[in-house]
Amino acid sequence: MILYHVSFNAIENGILYPRIPESRAPHEDKSIPRICFADSIENCLTAIPGGGRALKNLLFRSKVMPISAVLHVYHINTLTVPKENLVPNSEVVRYVPDAKHTGEVWVINQNTVCTHQIIEVTNAHVKHGTDLYGKDVYEVRYLEWRPLGELPLNAPEIIIEKAKARLQIGAGFSIRSVLAEWD
């Protein structure tokens, strides 16, 4: 089975390290270092805090500004992960309340080298709603995209990096967070 991990910026050398996510839903596990994957790019974006909203804002901006809706997609084959390091969705749901809707799967106890692909999203249906705790949720479905051979000069991570002083964005910022709040 192929699993996906999505990011709004490149991950150095395509190596993912287990960690406890800084942004978590209420009642989500805060003790198990893990690498989060899902069974589709759409489910990854839905599962990432602010991911669907960031994509929605980015897609809108890409229609009216010279910025590309670029994502970094990392994937692995579950056959390359020792069984004891792969936490199936049926177990993840005990630790992450929305995992039954996102297909979230974890890799634990190991660094993971992934295949990296840069894609440009051309269209997606992003549905806004609220979760069990009253927090905004942006569910991503029907993603249309095309592969890119390299990172374009109008990728969000390049544009935002160049403009961070003017936009008063501090060190340690997240491209996803900037895009999610870009209303």
Backbone as a ProteinNet text record, in pm:
[ID]
protein_1_A
[PRIMARY]
MILYHVSFNAIENGILYPRIPESRAPHEDKSIPRICFADSIENCLTAIPGGGRALKNLLFRSKVMPISAVLHVYHINTLTVPKENLVPNSEVVRYVPDAKHTGEVWVINQNTVCTHQIIEVTNAHVKHGTDLYGKDVYEVRYLEWRPLGELPLNAPEIIIEKAKARLQIGAGFSIRSVLAEWD
[TERTIARY]
84.5	0	89.6	50.9	123.2	58.7	142.7	96	159.3	88.1	129.8	148.9	241.9	265.7	277.5	203.6	200.9	253.7	328.8	382	371.7	360.9	358.1	499.7	599	738.2	820.7	935.5	1021.5	1078.1	1095.9	1155.9	1295.8	1394.4	1533.8	1563.2	1616.4	1657.3	1542.9	1418.9	1305.3	1304.1	1369.8	1374.2	1278.8	1184.7	1089.2	1130.5	1115.3	1154.9	1033.1	1020.9	908.3	913.8	798.5	789	646.2	628.7	494.4	450.6	341.6	299.3	276.8	324.2	303.1	156.1	92.1	-50.7	-128.1	-210.1	-289.7	-433.4	-523.2	-662.6	-674.8	-778	-800.6	-814.5	-762.8	-766.5	-681.2	-599.5	-508.5	-383.4	-327.9	-210.2	-96.1	-33.3	80.3	203.8	209.8	323.9	397.1	335	395.9	457.1	590.7	652.9	615	572.7	526.9	543.3	537.4	529.2	389.1	313	174.7	165	94.7	67	-83	-129.4	-268.4	-271.2	-387.9	-402.2	-426.1	-437.4	-454.3	-401.2	-371.5	-326.6	-438.2	-561.2	-675.8	-687.9	-675.5	-686.3	-571.7	-453.3	-341	-375.5	-422.7	-454	-566	-663	-772.9	-721.8	-629.5	-578.5	-483	-411.9	-315.2	-392.3	-360.9	-426.8	-403.6	-511.7	-501.6	-471.1	-453.5	-414	-516.5	-641.9	-747.1	-769.8	-766.7	-784.8	-668.5	-546.7	-429.3	-441.4	-484.3	-500.1	-609.1	-720.7	-830.3	-782.3	-713.1	-660.6	-557.6	-470.9	-367.4	-428.3	-528	-594.1	-660.3	-726.9	-789.9	-684	-575.8	-469.4	-405.1	-391.5	-326.6	-408.5	-536.5	-622.1	-610.6	-567.4	-565.1	-425.8	-327.4	-190.8	-91.8	29.7	130.5	194.9	114.8	163.6	106.4	187.2	143.1	95.9	-4.3	-55.3	28.9	148.5	247.3	241.6	248.9	258.6	375.8	429.5	532.9	467.9	470.7	408.9	520.4	516	613.5	537.1	591.6	520.2	614.7	555.7	628.5	539.5	603.3	531.3	537	422.1	419.4	503.4	533.5	616.9	759.8	799.9	935.6	946.5	834.8	832.9	813.5	902.1	880.6	742.2	675.7	537.8	520.8	620.6	610.8	620.7	664.3	675.9	560.2	468.3	353.7	228.8	171.2	51.2	-68.3	-153.8	-265.4	-372.7	-453.9	-560.3	-651.2	-676.7	-765.1	-710.6	-577.5	-518.3	-500.9	-469	-449.8	-577.2	-695	-820.9	-833.5	-760.8	-762	-691.5	-601.8	-519.6	-556.6	-620.1	-655.2	-802.9	-888	-1032.7	-1080.3	-1019.3	-1069.6	-1003.6	-918.5	-844.7	-935.6	-1053.2	-1143	-1192.7	-1188.8	-1232.1	-1116.3	-994	-879.5	-790	-814.7	-731.2	-588.8	-568.7	-433.2	-368.6	-241.5	-158.1	-26.7	36.4	163.1	277.5	396.7	522.1	591.2	632	697.5	834.1	916.7	1045.6	1147.4	1129.8	1229.1	1217.6	1331.9	1331.9	1288.1	1225.2	1172.5	1214.5	1281.1	1319.7	1203.2	1156.9	1039.1	1074.5	991.6	999.2	929.1	992.5	940.9	889.7	772.3	716.1	660.6	692.4	636.9	517.6	403.1	283.7	225.5	151.7	75.9	-71.5	-144.8	-287.9	-357.5	-443	-515.1	-660.6	-712.3	-850	-873.1	-964.6	-1002.6	-1135.1	-1208.6	-1329.4	-1290.4	-1304.1	-1271.1	-1398.6	-1445.1	-1570.9	-1541.3	-1601	-1581.6	-1688.9	-1647	-1739.3	-1674.9	-1732	-1674.6	-1660.3	-1561.9	-1539.3	-1617.9	-1592.5	-1661.8	-1641.3	-1532.9	-1497.8	-1531.7	-1602.8	-1641	-1531.9	-1424.2	-1313.1	-1340.9	-1290.7	-1306.4	-1233	-1298	-1239.5	-1261.9	-1158.6	-1168.5	-1137	-1239.8	-1223.8	-1190.7	-1082.6	-1036.6	-1079.5	-1145.5	-1189.1	-1168.5	-1166.5	-1160.5	-1043.8	-926.2	-805.4	-761.9	-736.2	-680	-542.3	-443.2	-307	-226.2	-109.8	-15.1	123.4	204.7	340.8	428.7	521.2	619.8	758.1	844.3	980.2	1068	1036.9	1114.6	1026	1076	1002.4	998.2	878.5	871.8	909.7	954.8	996.2	879.7	756.8	641	574.4	653.6	604	586.3	484.7	459.7	581.7	657	770.9	878	892.6	989.5	935.5	811.3	751	741.6	695.4	679	814.9	913.3	1048.3	1102.2	1083.5	1131.3	1056.2	928.2	843.9	826.7	893.5	864.9	898.2	1001.2	1033.7	924.6	883.1	777.8	644.9	617.5	492	500.7	618.1	643.2	618.6	674.2	664.9	793.1	780.3	896	964.5	1077.7	1153.2	1070.1	1094.1	1025.2	881.2	846.2	710	684.4	559.8	518.4	451.1	490	426.4	277	243.7	102.5	25.4	82.3	14.1	-6.7	94.5	81.5	-32	-34	-137.4	-275.8	-285	-415	-474.5	-389.2	-437.6	-443.9	-415.3	-407.7	-546.9	-626.5	-763	-770.3
-117.7	0	124.8	224.6	351.4	447.5	513.8	615.3	748.5	856.4	990.8	1080	1172.1	1278.8	1405.4	1509.8	1631.9	1748.6	1835.4	1954.9	2072.3	2193	2313.6	2364.4	2300.1	2334.1	2205.3	2215.7	2098.7	2053	1923.6	1863.1	1817.5	1860.5	1836.2	1689.1	1662	1527.4	1426.7	1470.9	1378.7	1280.6	1316.8	1229	1283.6	1201.5	1239.3	1175.5	1252.9	1208.6	1203.4	1100.4	1096.6	1216.6	1277.9	1390.9	1400.8	1477.2	1505.8	1635	1632	1752	1870.6	1988.1	2109.9	2150.1	2135.6	2166.9	2036.3	2025.5	1903.7	1942	1852.1	1870.9	1846.4	1903.2	1871.7	1719.4	1667.2	1523.6	1437.3	1499.7	1422.2	1389.4	1272.4	1227.3	1328.5	1351.6	1444.3	1377.5	1244	1174.4	1080.4	1042.9	945.3	1017.4	1015.4	1071.3	984.9	1050.1	975.3	1058.4	987	1049.2	1016.7	1119.6	1099.5	1083.5	981.5	953.7	932.8	933.1	898.2	825.9	772.5	691.7	773.2	905.8	991.4	1131.2	1206	1344.3	1426.1	1404.5	1476.4	1453	1328.4	1298.1	1359.3	1364.6	1432.2	1578.5	1646.7	1788.9	1813.4	1724.4	1736.8	1715.5	1623.6	1590.2	1695.1	1767.2	1867.9	1986	2026.9	2146.3	2267	2325.6	2438.6	2400.4	2272.6	2228.7	2259	2224.3	2249.9	2398.5	2474.3	2619.7	2682.2	2636.8	2687.8	2659.5	2538.5	2503.8	2589.2	2606.2	2687.9	2830.3	2890.5	3026.1	3031.4	2932.4	2928.5	2913.6	2827.5	2810.4	2940.7	3007.8	3135.6	3235.5	3248.1	3343.6	3309.3	3180.2	3140.5	3180.1	3206.9	3249.7	3400.1	3476.6	3622.9	3683.6	3601.4	3649.5	3554.4	3599.6	3510.1	3420.5	3329.4	3233.3	3096.6	2994	2857.6	2784.8	2702.3	2620.3	2492.3	2507.6	2399.2	2324.9	2193.4	2107.7	2011.8	1969.8	1866.3	1738.8	1635.4	1507.9	1406	1342.3	1238.9	1107.8	1001.7	874.9	759.5	660.9	538.1	418.8	306.9	180.5	115.6	74.8	16	-111	-173.7	-294.5	-263.2	-134.9	-96.1	-60.5	-66.1	-30.2	-156.7	-181.9	-299.4	-293	-404.4	-411.9	-349.6	-369.1	-316	-162.9	-99.7	46.7	113.2	33.7	85.7	74.7	190.4	192.7	213	110.5	119.8	219.1	260	355	304.4	174.1	118.3	142.1	159.4	191.4	342.8	414.2	559.8	627.9	575.3	638.3	644.7	559.9	566	691.2	747	861.2	992.4	981.4	1099.2	1087	1170.6	1155.8	1158.3	1240.5	1250.4	1151.8	1064	972.5	878.2	848	758.9	825.8	960	1033	1063.1	1061.4	1100	983.2	865.6	750.7	761	841.8	864	734.4	718.6	604.2	661.5	595.6	645.8	549.9	608	532.9	582.7	490.5	525.2	457.3	504.9	442.2	436.2	514.6	513.7	640.4	685.1	789.3	723.2	798.7	739	821.1	755.7	818.1	798.5	908.9	905	945.4	905.4	955.3	1090.8	1190.9	1327.4	1364	1424	1472.6	1613.1	1703.3	1839.4	1841.1	1888.9	1896.7	2037.5	2071	2195.4	2157.9	2204.3	2178	2275.7	2223.1	2308.2	2328.2	2237.1	2250.2	2154	2191.3	2104.2	2152.6	2060.6	2097.2	2097.7	2212.1	2225	2264.1	2174.4	2194.7	2239.2	2351.3	2404.7	2348.9	2312.8	2265.5	2282.4	2218.4	2222	2079.9	2063.1	1930.9	1915.3	1804.9	1775	1882	1959.9	2059.1	2201.1	2213.5	2344.9	2417.3	2347.7	2407.7	2395.2	2492.5	2488.3	2368.6	2304.1	2193.8	2222.5	2200.8	2219.2	2084.9	2016.6	1884.2	1899	1836.3	1845.6	1720	1742.4	1632.3	1671.3	1572.1	1592.4	1681.1	1644.9	1720.7	1691.9	1798	1786.1	1850.7	1781.8	1833	1782.4	1846.4	1802.6	1797.6	1700.8	1692.6	1803.3	1850.2	1949	1886	1918.3	1865	1932.3	2059.1	2133.8	2239.5	2297.4	2400.7	2527.8	2578.3	2701.4	2823.7	2928.1	3050	3121	3087.2	3148	3053.4	2960.1	2871.2	2952.9	2921.1	2997.4	3007.5	2900.1	2903.4	3002.5	3022	3119.3	3260.9	3281.6	3415.6	3462.1	3376.1	3414.1	3437.6	3355.9	3376.2	3513	3551.9	3682.7	3797.8	3776.3	3884.8	3883.1	3790.9	3776.6	3900.7	3975	4097.8	4201.9	4219.2	4316.3	4277.2	4146.2	4096.8	4082.2	4111.2	4101.2	3959.3	3863	3723	3688.1	3636.2	3605.2	3476	3451	3327.7	3208.1	3095.2	2973	2966.2	3052.3	3052.7	2927.6	2896.4	2783.7	2838.8	2791.9	2832.3	2802	2685	2645.9	2745.6	2786.4	2881.9	3016.7	3063.4	3189.3	3178.3	3067.8	3050.3	3035.5	2963.8	2942.7	3073.1	3167.5	3295.5	3405.6	3371.9	3470.7	3499.3	3571.6	3605.6	3740.4
0	0	0	-78.3	-83.2	16.1	95.6	191.4	156.1	187.5	150.1	272.4	258.8	356.5	272.8	308.7	228.8	310.5	243	306.6	209.8	264.9	182.5	154.4	213	183.6	179.2	114.6	98.2	232.3	244.3	363.1	323.2	399.5	363.9	339	222	178.9	173.1	187	183.2	298.1	409.1	526.8	632.7	673.5	777.1	908.8	1015	1148.1	1238.9	1321.3	1415.2	1510.3	1531.6	1623.6	1673.8	1778.2	1828.6	1759.7	1685.1	1612.2	1706	1664	1743.1	1740.7	1625.5	1612.8	1621	1722.6	1741.8	1775.8	1748	1787.1	1937.3	1998.9	2140.5	2156.3	2260.6	2293.4	2201.2	2114.6	2031	2111.5	2086.6	2160	2152.4	2268.7	2275	2333.9	2326.7	2385.2	2287.8	2178.5	2087.4	1966.3	1954.8	1833.7	1712.9	1605.1	1488	1361.7	1249.5	1118.6	1068.9	1036.3	995.1	843.7	802.7	662.4	646.8	523.7	494.4	360.5	328.9	208.2	81.5	94	-23.8	7.4	-97.2	-79.9	-16	-59.8	-3.5	146.2	188.4	331.6	411.4	351.9	419.5	444	341.1	353.5	454.3	457.7	554	695.8	713.2	846.8	903.1	816.4	862.6	921	1044.3	1098.2	1005.2	957	865.5	722.4	692.8	559	451.3	477.9	379.9	358.3	467.2	455.3	378.8	407.9	336.5	187.5	152	10.6	-53.7	15.4	-38.3	-66	29.6	11.3	-101.4	-105.9	-208.8	-348.2	-361.6	-491.5	-536.2	-443.2	-476.3	-522.6	-444.4	-478.9	-613.4	-643.1	-768.7	-891.2	-872.5	-984	-1009.5	-908.7	-921.1	-903.7	-870	-846.9	-912.8	-937.5	-994.9	-887.8	-834	-735	-770.7	-763.6	-797	-671.6	-689	-578.5	-570.6	-516.9	-513.6	-380.1	-389.5	-271.1	-289.9	-176.7	-176.7	-125.1	-207.6	-172.3	-150.9	-36.3	-1.3	11.1	-46.3	-33.9	-6.6	57.2	90.1	56.6	39.9	28.1	165.1	218.5	353	362.6	250	253.1	295.5	290	327.9	476.6	547.6	690	772.2	869.6	955.7	1020.4	1023.1	1072.4	1211.2	1298.2	1435	1439.9	1329.9	1324.8	1250.9	1202.2	1128.4	1216.2	1250.2	1334.1	1241.7	1227.4	1133.4	1180.3	1087.3	1117.6	1229	1232.5	1335.9	1476.5	1489	1619.1	1637.2	1530.2	1538	1587.8	1551.4	1594.1	1746.3	1818.1	1965.1	2016.3	1934.6	1975.2	1906	1789.7	1709.7	1671.9	1732.2	1712.8	1567.6	1480.4	1342.5	1246.2	1296.6	1209.2	1131.1	1184.6	1110.2	981.4	976.1	856.8	761.7	814	731.1	691.1	745.6	711	762.4	866.7	918.8	967.5	930.7	967.6	1016.9	1114.5	1167.1	1137.3	1119.9	1125.1	1251.2	1336.3	1463	1470.7	1561.8	1595.1	1482.2	1377	1269.8	1185.8	1133.8	1032.1	902.5	815.1	693.4	571.8	478.9	353	256.7	200	113.3	-29.2	-121.6	-257.4	-257.2	-316.7	-315.8	-454.5	-457	-582.5	-559	-648.4	-643.4	-737.9	-686.4	-769.9	-765	-869.7	-871.1	-872.9	-773.5	-766.1	-859.1	-945.8	-1041.1	-1000.1	-918.7	-872.4	-756.2	-668.4	-557.6	-501	-444.9	-371	-223.1	-157.4	-15.1	58.1	142.7	215.2	358.3	398.3	533.2	626.4	747.9	850.9	986.8	1087.9	1222.5	1275.1	1361.5	1419.2	1549.6	1619.2	1745.1	1851.2	1837.6	1938.4	1894.7	1781.9	1732.8	1654.9	1624.9	1548.9	1398.7	1321.8	1176.8	1117.9	1021.2	946.7	799.3	720.6	576.6	511.9	467.1	407.4	258.9	217.3	78.4	2.8	-110.4	-196.3	-342.4	-428.9	-573.7	-616	-571.3	-602.1	-745.7	-820.9	-954.6	-951.1	-1006.2	-999.1	-1116.9	-1132.6	-1234.5	-1171.6	-1212.3	-1158.3	-1216.1	-1134.7	-1179	-1167.7	-1261.3	-1259.1	-1154.7	-1125.3	-1026.8	-963.4	-857.5	-785.6	-869.8	-903.3	-983.1	-900.1	-967.9	-898.7	-828.9	-868.1	-803.5	-702.4	-649.9	-544	-415.5	-335.8	-212.7	-121	-107	-14.8	-60.3	-190.5	-242.5	-225.7	-263.9	-254.8	-110	-22	118.9	184.8	151.6	206.9	168.3	42.7	-4.1	62.1	95.7	147.6	299	369.5	512.8	594.9	559.8	634.2	613	488.3	455.4	518.9	525.2	583.8	735.6	791.4	936	988.7	915.2	954.5	1028.6	1149.4	1232.4	1192.7	1257.5	1235	1280.6	1218	1256.8	1206.7	1111.7	1059	976	957.9	875.8	750.5	633.6	509.2	518	572.1	586.2	671.5	782.7	871.7	803.3	730.5	658.2	555.9	480.1	378.4	440.6	553.2	617.6	667.7	706.3	759.7	654.9	530.4	422.8	365.8	441.4	398.5	334.3
[MASK]
+++++++++++++++++++++++++++++++++++++++++++++++++++++++++++++++++++++++++++++++++++++++++++++++++++++++++++++++++++++++++++++++++++++++++++++++++++++++++++++++++++++++++++++++++++++++

